[in-house]
Amino acid sequence: MDWKTAFVTFALVFFAELGDKTQLTTMMLTAQYRAPWAVFLGAAVALACTSLLGVTFGEWVNQVVSPAAIRGVAGIAFIVLGALLLVGRL
């Protein structure tokens, strides 16, 4: 087990999820159903499943496309999205 990679992944996902629509939805569901452990279980399983999809897709993409190409496309996508956000087109 590569503990450094596990810790970095934990930290990035943890901070990316803070205050996003998933967290707000789980707060709303907890208030609505008053069943915090059931909501936690459902949300945790859902996040685990979506993470599994991401890891599986990422492994497949890594076998088909070079890491340098992935970084380049991701960088260009972030620049384009940032520019669109700045000019109010998104």
C-alpha positions in Angstrom: 0.0 0.0 0.0 1.3 3.4 -1.0 0.3 5.4 2.1 1.5 8.7 0.7 -0.8 8.4 -2.3 -3.7 7.3 0.0 -3.2 10.3 2.2 -3.0 12.7 -0.7 -6.1 11.2 -2.3 -8.0 11.4 1.0 -7.0 15.1 1.5 -7.9 16.2 -2.0 -11.3 14.4 -2.0 -12.1 15.5 1.5 -11.4 19.2 0.8 -13.1 19.0 -2.6 -16.3 17.6 -1.1 -16.5 20.2 1.7 -19.4 22.5 1.1 -20.4 21.0 -2.3 -23.8 20.0 -3.4 -23.3 16.4 -2.1 -22.6 17.6 1.5 -25.6 20.0 1.3 -27.8 17.2 0.1 -26.8 14.9 2.9 -27.4 17.6 5.4 -30.9 18.2 3.9 -31.7 14.4 3.9 -30.5 14.1 7.5 -32.8 17.0 8.5 -35.7 15.6 6.5 -35.6 12.0 7.6 -33.9 12.4 11.0 -32.0 9.2 10.4 -28.3 10.4 10.4 -26.8 6.9 10.3 -29.0 5.7 7.4 -28.1 8.9 5.4 -24.4 8.5 6.3 -24.5 4.8 5.1 -26.2 5.7 1.9 -23.9 8.6 1.2 -20.8 6.7 2.0 -21.7 3.8 -0.2 -22.6 6.2 -3.0 -19.3 8.0 -2.7 -17.4 4.7 -2.7 -19.3 3.5 -5.8 -18.6 6.7 -7.7 -14.9 6.6 -6.6 -14.7 3.0 -7.9 -16.1 4.2 -11.2 -13.5 7.0 -11.3 -10.6 4.6 -10.4 -11.7 2.0 -13.0 -12.2 4.6 -15.7 -8.9 6.3 -14.8 -7.0 3.0 -15.0 -8.5 2.2 -18.4 -7.7 5.7 -19.7 -4.1 5.4 -18.4 -3.7 2.2 -20.5 -5.0 3.9 -23.6 -3.7 7.5 -23.4 -0.3 8.7 -22.1 -0.2 10.5 -18.8 1.4 13.6 -20.6 -1.6 13.8 -22.9 -4.0 13.5 -20.0 -2.3 16.3 -18.2 -2.3 18.4 -21.3 -6.0 17.9 -22.1 -6.9 18.5 -18.4 -4.9 21.7 -18.3 -6.4 23.0 -21.5 -9.9 22.1 -20.2 -9.4 24.0 -17.0 -8.1 27.0 -18.8 -11.0 27.0 -21.2 -13.5 26.6 -18.3 -11.8 29.3 -16.3 -12.0 31.7 -19.3 -15.6 30.9 -19.9 -16.4 31.6 -16.2 -14.5 34.9 -16.3 -16.5 36.2 -19.3 -19.8 34.9 -18.0 -20.5 32.4 -20.7 -20.8 29.4 -18.3 
